[in-house]
Amino acid sequence: MGLRFIFMLTRNDQTVEDAETHLKTALAAGVHHIGFKDVGLPFERLKQLNRAIKTGGATSYLEVVSLDKESEVASARAAVDIGVDILLGGTHVEAVLPILAGTGIQYFPFPGTIVGHPSVLAGSIDAVVESAIALAARDGVHGLDLLAYRSKENVTGLMAAVCAAVDKPVIMAGSIGSKERIENVRRSGAAGFTIGTAALDGDYPADSPELETQLRSIQRDVAGVNQHLSPHAPKNLSQSFDAFSEVWSPRVAGQVNDMMVKLVKLEGEFVWHHHTHEDELFLVHRGRMMMKFRDRDEIVNAGEFIIVPHGVEHCPVALDGVCEVLLFEPASTVNTGNADDPRRVVTLKTV
Ligand code: NI
């Protein structure tokens, strides 16, 4: 299991006013764990927000902020009414467990003593560990929500001690806003972590403060920490073709080992040529292409492809105006092959 990134639609421990807009951005960026708090928005909006998270295919989290028992019980009831998947936080386990019983909601309370708002974790490492062990031993507690970076103790030591002491997943919450902290969280043995304010304020180290860039940067760092390959976003062919207009000038859209994915627009007839070593695949996206060979012509319609083996003379011709073609061929392939033609392109732009 990799480290889980939970995006909180919260700033300074409150659900943000424009949570719905940020949710759309997060879902589009492929974030699959999304949380909010029970303060900041009216109940009905939290309910709608939760529905939108679930409809978007993500797991929903509600983090309890309230410190007194009465408010915490109200929050737990709200979690049930809202229908969240996971309830994070809170300290009045005795009062909350009966409310969650039979609901299927997973419960990750705070170990240790929580004070103030925004919340701070008070007490020594030993005291927090002792509390963590007692909580984790209970049925109905599925994991812990540790406000590690809100402690004045040695945070790395605290995280490692809690994770080592319990055999249930530990989520690190609060004040995580850099790759270094994510790496520390990972090393401690935690199951996941939350980020809210840092991403919403554009403070996470990234190319821009925009939320989408922030989230993608966090995801890339998490993928690196998890030693997964970096996640690549899908590419839309129509949009990629719409991004350029030159004909007979292939653009690089991607690389697969030594093979390149190129996009090219054809218009009219090209030049007869062959490639000594490289095979070429032509996949027609929009339009129609005729591939002329010395012994015959082949019509290639949208959605069809044709492979031209190396050494075989060929001459592509666009029928019906401009034809959009995806090429899949070795990186060394030059469009004009052995022919001397002004449309030869050696250095390709990307798209
Ligand atoms: Ni060719």
Residues whose N, C-alpha, C, O or C-beta is under 5 A from the ligand:
A	BS01	NI	N335 G337
